[in-house]
């Protein structure tokens, strides 16, 4: 383990085709991402069948580009990691088949990797993670509070009961006739707004760390319908700000409360919605007040990318937990079950 080692990682869980080469778990030599946003924008969201076909079209070119950009030869690749789940099963299959083929051709270990573990360990690419740590995961399909009591050991202490934050943003954006993906547009409008329309906060049970955003989404739709029925203009900017303030208030308050209860040494923000300016600013402010170290990846590592998959796969590489060529794509793969030390070690 003293000599340099290279992990090649593949990410195809949704609508980004990405391949990265990472040295020694943290040094990103290449991280090539091909986004399908323009393709799916006309449909107002990701169409799984189209996403799968686009991955098939892109994967070979992206693989070649990532290896060339990294400046390594295929013979220098020590293991191949791939997002095993969760995600769109057809999209996942493209990456899994490509990874199996490459691992077999190079005769190197195969590491099936959890997508959310990747988002969490993207933070390791920018700084040291101190344990115990708490991760606030906010993305298009996930909103979770994950406790990391030690390296690679995950325990979910809170999760959404309905829409994830990213889903709620996209649905509100669609109601406001904003383009897909809606999150950046809602964030921009919220910052431009001079005032906010007050919207409800779903705190749930007093001790709960779970989230619910379906009621908030309904409140936005009700406000739009009220304005339409009265023939009044929709105050889109004020509505966007009210929505964003409600979301940020709930997720940050619960994250800080959980951090105190579990006595964590660090808070990690991760997932596509971690790029949200309002959320980053508020969480930074609260952590500074509490004296709690905070790690937030740069925007390039917030959205789906293969470098984060390599960072998480490095946990399994160092523990010698490899997969066989029987590896299957799992759309509902459990994060807790993927934890380091839970897999059968293969030779």
Rosetta blueprint (number, residue, H / E / L):
1 X L
2 X L
3 X L
4 X L
5 X L
6 X E
7 X E
8 X E
9 X E
10 X E
11 X E
12 X L
13 X L
14 X L
15 X L
16 X E
17 X E
18 X E
19 X E
20 X E
21 X E
22 X E
23 X E
24 X L
25 X L
26 X L
27 X E
28 X E
29 X E
30 X E
31 X E
32 X E
33 X E
34 X E
35 X E
36 X L
37 X H
38 X H
39 X H
40 X H
41 X H
42 X L
43 X L
44 X L
45 X L
46 X L
47 X L
48 X H
49 X H
50 X H
51 X H
52 X H
53 X H
54 X H
55 X H
56 X H
57 X H
58 X H
59 X H
60 X H
61 X H
62 X H
63 X H
64 X H
65 X H
66 X H
67 X H
68 X H
69 X H
70 X H
71 X L
72 X L
73 X L
74 X H
75 X H
76 X H
77 X L
78 X L
79 X E
80 X E
81 X E
82 X E
83 X E
84 X E
85 X E
86 X L
87 X L
88 X L
89 X H
90 X H
91 X H
92 X H
93 X H
94 X H
95 X H
96 X H
97 X H
98 X H
99 X H
100 X H
101 X H
102 X H
103 X H
104 X H
105 X H
106 X H
107 X L
108 X L
109 X E
110 X E
111 X E
112 X E
113 X E
114 X E
115 X H
116 X H
117 X H
118 X H
119 X H
120 X H
121 X H
122 X H
123 X H
124 X H
125 X H
126 X L
127 X L
128 X L
129 X L
130 X L
131 X L
132 X L
133 X E
134 X E
135 X E
136 X E
137 X E
138 X E
139 X L
140 X L
141 X L
142 X L
143 X E
144 X E
145 X E
146 X E
147 X E
148 X E
149 X E
150 X E
151 X L
152 X L
153 X E
154 X E
155 X E
156 X E
157 X E
158 X E
159 X E
160 X E
161 X L
162 X L
163 X L
164 X L
165 X H
166 X H
167 X H
168 X H
169 X H
170 X H
171 X H
172 X H
173 X H
174 X H
175 X H
176 X L
177 X L
178 X L
179 X L
180 X L
181 X L
182 X L
183 X H
184 X H
185 X H
186 X H
187 X H
188 X H
189 X H
190 X H
191 X H
192 X H
193 X L
194 X L
195 X L
196 X L
197 X L
198 X L
199 X L
200 X L
201 X L
202 X L
203 X L
204 X L
205 X L
206 X L
207 X L
208 X L
209 X L
210 X L
211 X E
212 X L
213 X L
214 X H
215 X H
216 X H
217 X H
218 X H
219 X H
220 X H
221 X H
222 X H
223 X H
224 X H
225 X H
226 X H
227 X H
228 X H
229 X H
230 X H
231 X L
232 X L
233 X L
234 X L
235 X L
236 X H
237 X H
238 X H
239 X H
240 X H
241 X H
242 X H
243 X H
244 X H
245 X H
246 X H
247 X H
248 X H
249 X H
250 X H
251 X H
252 X H
253 X H
254 X H
255 X H
256 X H
257 X H
258 X H
259 X H
260 X H
261 X H
262 X H
263 X L
264 X L
265 X L
266 X E
267 X E
268 X E
269 X E
270 X E
271 X L
272 X H
273 X H
274 X H
275 X H
276 X L
277 X H
278 X H
279 X H
280 X H
281 X H
282 X H
283 X H
284 X H
285 X H
286 X H
287 X H
288 X H
289 X H
290 X H
291 X L
292 X L
293 X E
294 X E
295 X E
296 X E
297 X L
298 X L
299 X H
300 X H
301 X H
302 X H
303 X L
304 X L
305 X L
306 X H
307 X H
308 X H
309 X H
310 X H
311 X H
312 X H
313 X H
314 X H
315 X H
316 X H
317 X H
318 X H
319 X H
320 X L
321 X L
322 X L
323 X E
324 X L
325 X L
326 X L
327 X L
328 X L
329 X L
330 X L
331 X L
332 X L
333 X L
334 X L
335 X H
336 X H
337 X H
338 X H
339 X L
340 X L
341 X L
342 X L
343 X L
344 X L
345 X L
346 X L
347 X L
